[in-house]
Each structure stands twice: as structure tokens, then as C-alpha cells.
Amino acid sequence: MKKLFIISFILFSISSFSQDQTIKNLQAESGKSIKKDPNDTIPKIWKTGTILSLNLAQGSLSNWAAGGDKFSLSLNSFISTYAFYKKGKHSWDNSLDLYIGYLKTTSLGTRKNDDRIDFLSKYGYALNSKLNLSGLLNLRTQFFKGYTYQSDTSKIYSSNFFAPAYILLSPGLDCHPVPELSIFVSPVTARWVVVRDMVLSTLYGIPAGTKSLNEIGAYASVNYAKNLGKIVTYKGRLDLFSNYKHDPQNIDLYMTNLFSVKLSKVLAATWSLDMIYDDDVRLFGPDNNSPGLQLKSLVGVGLLVKL
């Protein structure tokens, strides 16, 4: 009996020691840090995103002494999407901006007040941290038919899809003095003005009976995007083009500005201000045959969603 008791005590002691050692091993293992997979720290090659905006305003009057349209409705929307590639010294930036807006009033009927397609693609090879050797492709046109309206409310057909369209191909240098700013300069740039509907050709400096015109000139593009505060953001672009073949002193200008003020997660107030000057666009003046500075300003409050 005594022997049996001694054997049992020895076995229990061995078992307890084994369990204590197992617990100690588990505690030691749990205290070790786990090394990250090196692949988890590799930066993303592609960066993509989309901004969606929809602004709607409606008004109505009844027996209103101050006067005005009995009914008005405006709808403005834009989609801005981008895909940026970056690997080593190579970069490839792509952006597509789509704008469409309509205004309807009792006296004027339905009119288009915004319509734009703007695609920009730029490849860059880094020469240093702030300067790239780049190539740029840009396409600008609109979706639907457009008209200019006279004081007597009559309208003149003035634009359509690919009438006009501006296609620009440009090699040059792209400078980034700060992350928010890009300055692209090219001394030799090819630009094509395309007017699919030949009825409109002469309005955009293209000889009658033809659908396109090639221009060679100098080109510069300045892009800036920055958060001006916790709720205010700005995005702007300025393009300048001088045609070596015809009146190079008359520089074409294309400028866009967009301010947005965040009101909530999905609501924002926006203000866009666009300016265009092209000496070959002759739709203005007393005789509707003169160039002029084109201005468009739109203010709205509505949905603004970032994906």
C-alpha cells in the first residue's frame, strides 16, 4: 500500500511539472511579436476614386407682386473619376470629368446650362523628386446639342457632340514644386479642332466644308488641388495654348475652378467658375461673329459623395 502511494505521488508530480512547463511555454509564445509579411508594406500601385455631385433647386410663385417666373427648376450634376498609377520612376495619371445641367422656367422653357466631357491622361518619368519628363493627352467636348440665345429669346444652333472637340497631344516637362501643384510646359504641342457637323465649321475657325483643323503651338497647363480647411476644398486648372500657325499672340485660355464646402457626410455647397477664350470661336458680339471671353458660374447645394 505504501509503495502504491509513493508511485502515485511521483506520477502526480511529473504530471504537474509537465503541465506547468506547457503553460510556461504557451505564455512565452504568446508574448512573442508576430513579424509582418513584407508584402503588406508595399505601397499601392494604383490609386482610384470618384466624386459624385447632384444639385437640385426648385422655385414657384403665385400672385407674387415682385414678379418672376411661376415655376423654375434647375438640376446640375458632375462625376469626377480618377486612376493614378505610380511605380518606381514611372507614373500615369488619368482623370475624367463629366458635367451636365439643365434649367427649366415658365418663360424660357428648358435650356442646357452645363455640358462638358473632359478626359486627361498624363504619363511621367521622374528625372528627380520634383520634375518629370511627360507626355499628355487631353480631349474636351460635350454631350448634346447647344444653342446661344438672343435677346428676343430666339436661339442659334452652336454646338453638339464632337462639334467642337479639342484633342491635344503634348510632350513636355511636368514640375511638382509642392504635392498639390502640377505645372506642365511644352514648347511643341499638336492640337486638333474637330467639328463633326460641318454646318458649324466656320464658327470654330475651320474652313467651310471640312471637319477638322490641325494646329501646332506652345502649351502650358497648371493644376492645383488642396484642402483649404477642414470643410473647404478647391480644385483648379488653367490651360494656355498659342497657335504658331495663326496669330500666336492671341493665346487661347481654358480655366476651371471648383470650390466645395462640406455641410455633412453627403451634403455640400459648391461653386464652379469656368472661363474660356478662343480667338477662333466667333459666336458673340453684335453681329454674332466676334470672339469673346466665355464665363460660367454655378452655385448649388446638394449631394456630394466621395467613393
N, C-alpha and C positions, 0 to 999 in steps of 0.2 A: 504493500500500500504506500509505504514511504517512497519507494523507488518510483511508483507511478506518479506521485505528487511532484517529485523532483523533475521528472521528464516533462510533465505538463507545464511546469513553471519555465523550463528552458525554452520550450516551443513558443509559449506566450511572449517571452522576452524577445525572441528572434523576430516573431511576427510584428510586435510593436515597433522594434527598431527599423524593420523594413518599411512599415507604414510611415514612420517619422521621416525616413530618408526620402520616400516617394513624395511626401508633402513638401519637404525642403526643395527637392528638385523642381517640382511644379512652381513653387514660389520663385525660384531663381529664373526659370524660363519665362514666367510672366513678367518679370522685371526687365527683361532684355528689350531693347528698342528694335523695331522692325525696319529694315532698310527699304527705302522706296525703290520701285522699279525705275531705272534711268529713263525709260521711255515716257514716264509720267511727267517729266520736267521739260520735255521737248515743246517749244512754243508752237502754236497753231500756224500752219502754213496759209490757210485761208481764213479770212475774217469776213463774215457776211452779215447783212442786216437790211431791214426795211422799215420805212416810216410811212404810215397811212394817215391822211387827214381828210376830214369831211366837215365843211362849214355850211350851215343852213340858216337863212334868215327869211322871215315872212312878216308882212305888214298888211293891214287892211284899214280903211277909213269909211265912215258912214256919217253923212251930214257934218263933215269937218269943215269949219269956217275958214281955216287957214289954207285949205285946198290941198291937192295932192292926188296921187293915183288911188283908186278904190282898193286895188289889190297889187301887191308886189311880192315876188318870191325870188330868192337868189340861192343858188347851190354851187359851191366851189369845192373841188377835191384835188388832191395830188397824191401820187405814190412816188416815193424816192427809195430806190433799192441799190445796194452796192455789194461788190465782191472784190476784196483786196487780197492779193497773193504776195507773200514775202518769203524768200528762202535764200540765204546767203546774200550775194550781191544783186540778186535778181528780184524785181518787183513788177507787179502787173495790177493796176487799179482800174476797176470798171464801175461805172455808175449809170443809172437810167432814171431820169425824172420825167414823170407823166403828169400833165396838168389839164384839167377840163372844168369849165364853169359856164353856167347859164343864168340869165336874168330874165324874168317874166314880169311885165307890168300891164296894167289895163290899157294904157295909151300906146305903149311901144310894142306890145306883143312879146315874143320870145327872141332873145338875142344871145349870141355867144359872147362871153366876156373874158374867157381864158381858154387857151388851147395850145398845148406845146408838147412836143416829144424831143427829148434832149439826151442823146447817148454819148458817153465819153469813155474812151479806153486809152490807157497810157502805160507803156512798158518802160521800165527803167533799169539801167545797170549802174550800180553805185561806183563812182570814182573816189569818193570819200564819204564821210558821215553826213555831209550836207549837200552834196552835188551828185546828180545822176545824169548819165547820157541817156536820152529818152527818145521815144517815138510816140506820137499822139494821133489818134483818130477821133473825129467828132462828127456827129450827124445831128442836125436840127431841122425839124419840120413840124407839121400839125396834123390833127386827125381829120377834121371835117371842113366843109365849105365855110368861108368867111366873107363878110361884107363890110364896107365902110358906109356910114350913114350920113346923109346930107341934112341940112337944117330943116328941109321940108319933109323929113322922115323917109325920103326915098333912099334906096340902097344900091350900092355898086359892088358887083362881084369882084373880090380881090384876092382870094387865096383858096387853097384846097390841099388835100393830102399830096405831098411831094410837089406842091406848087405854091410857094417855092420850097426847096430843100437845099440846105447848105452842107456839103461834105468837105471836110478838111483833113488833110494828111500832112503831118509836120514832124520832121526830125529836129532835135534841139537839145538844150540843156535845161534841167529842172533843178532849181535850188530850193532847199528847205532850211532857211535860217532858224526857224523855230518849228516845232512839230505841227502847229496849227496852220502854217502858211506854206504855200507852194507857188513858186514863180517860174513859169516856163517861158523860154525865149527861143525863137527860131528865126534866122535870117532868110531862109528859103522855105516857103510853105506853098503847097498846092491846094487850091480851093476850087470846088465845082459848085456852080449855082445851077440847080435843076428845076425846071418848070414843066411838069408833066402835061399841063393844059396849055397849049400854045396860045390860046386867047389871052393869057396873062403874061406872055413872054416879055413884052416891051415894058411892062410895069416894073420889072426887076432887072433891067439893063441887058436883057438877052435879045439879040437880033430877031426880028419877026420871022416866023416860020421855023425857028429852031427851039430845041428843048433844053439845051444846057450851054454853059459857058465856063471855060477854064480860066482861072486867074493864078498868077504867081506873085508872091509878095512876102513881106515880113509879118511875123505873128508873135503875139505875147499873150499869155493867159495867167491871171493871178487868182488863186483860190484860197479862201480863208474860212475856217470854221472853228468856233470857240464857244465855250460856256461863259457867258458874261456874268453869271451869278448862279445861285442855287436853282433858280427857276427860269432864267432867261438864257436863250441860246441864239446864236447868229451864224448864218451861212451865206457867204457871198462869193461872187465870181465876176471877173472883169476880163473880157476878151477884146483885143485890139488887132486890126488887120489893115495893112497898107498894100494896095494893089500896084505892083511895079509897072504893069501894062497900061494903066489908065488912072491919071490924077492921083499919084501916090501920096500927095499932101492931104487928100481927103480920107482920113482914117475912119474905117468902119468900127463902130463900138457896139458891144453887146454886154450888158451888165444886169445881174440878178442879185437881189438882196432878200433875205427871209429872216425875220425875227419871230421867235415864238416864246410865249410866256406860259409856263406850266401852271394851271389852276388846280388840277387834281391829277390822279393817275392817268385818266383818259381824256381830260378836258384841257384845252389850251386856247389862248388868244394868239392869233398870227397876223402879221403884217408883211406883205410882199410888195416890193417896189422894183420894177423892171424898166430898163432904158435901152433903146436900140436906135442906132443911127447908121444908115447905109445910104451913101450918096446916089446909088443906083436905083433905090426904091423911090418911085415918083408917083405917090398916091395922094399928095397933100397940096396945100396952097389953094388960092382962089380958083385956079383952073384945073385942080386935081392932077397936076403934072410937075410937082416940085418935091424935093426931098424934105425931110423934117425929122426932128427928134421924136421918137415914139416913147410914150410914158404909160405905164400901167401900174396902178396902186390898188391893192385889195386888202381890206381889213375884215377879219372874221373871228368868231368864237365857235368852237365845235370840238369834235373828236380828234385826238392826236394820239396814235398808238405806235409804239416802237417795238419791233419784233427782232 
